[in-house]
């Protein structure tokens, strides 16, 4: 068993909750994350080394589209 597991188990047995999330934090996280995980989100395929699927442009692109940053100097 690794030191990390020993620490967590030892802390749990000793009643030290320092490394543990509070129940209300966990419940709030699941309230936010669960709809994302269970959403019926489509997956769009696209070619490697491109900006991604064209469907994204329709939904999230800013006016004028995305621009490649140019670093000079």
N, C-alpha and C positions, 0 to 999 in steps of 0.2 A: 504494500500500500504506500502511496506516495505521501510526502510530507503535507501537501495541500489537503488531501483527504483526511489524514490524521488530524490536522488542525481543525477542519470543519466538524468532523465527528466529535472531537474532543470538546470544542466550543459548545456544540449542541448538547452534549451530555452534561457540561458544566453550567448550562443555562446562559451562556454568553451569546447574545443575539447580534453582536457587532457585524458579522459577515452575512446576516440574513435580512432580506427585505421584509418590511412590515406587511401584514395581510392586506391592509387597505391599499398599499402601493401596488401589490400584485394584482388585486382585483381591478384597480384602475387601469393598469397596463393591459390586462386582458380585455377590458371594455373597449379600449382603443384599438388593440391589435387584432382581436378576433374577427371583426368585420373585414379587415384587410385580408386575413388568411382565408376566409370562407367566401370571399367575393368571386364571382364568376368572371374573372378578368381574362380577356383574350390574350393569346400569345402570338406575336407577329414575328415571322422569320425575316432576316435581312442578311445581306452580304457582309462578311468580315471587313474591317477597315473602312466602314462607312459610318455615317452619322446615326444610323439606325433605321427602323422601319418608317416608311412614308406616313403611316397612320399616326405616328407621333406628331408630325408636323401639323396635322389637322387639329390636334387637341392641345398642344402645349407650346408650340413655337411662338416667339414674340413677333410683333409686327415687323416685317422686314426680314424675318428668318434669323437663323443663327449665323454668326460670323466666327471664322477662325482667328484667334488672337495672333498678332504678329509682334514678336519681341525684337526690338532693335537695340543696338548699342554695343 
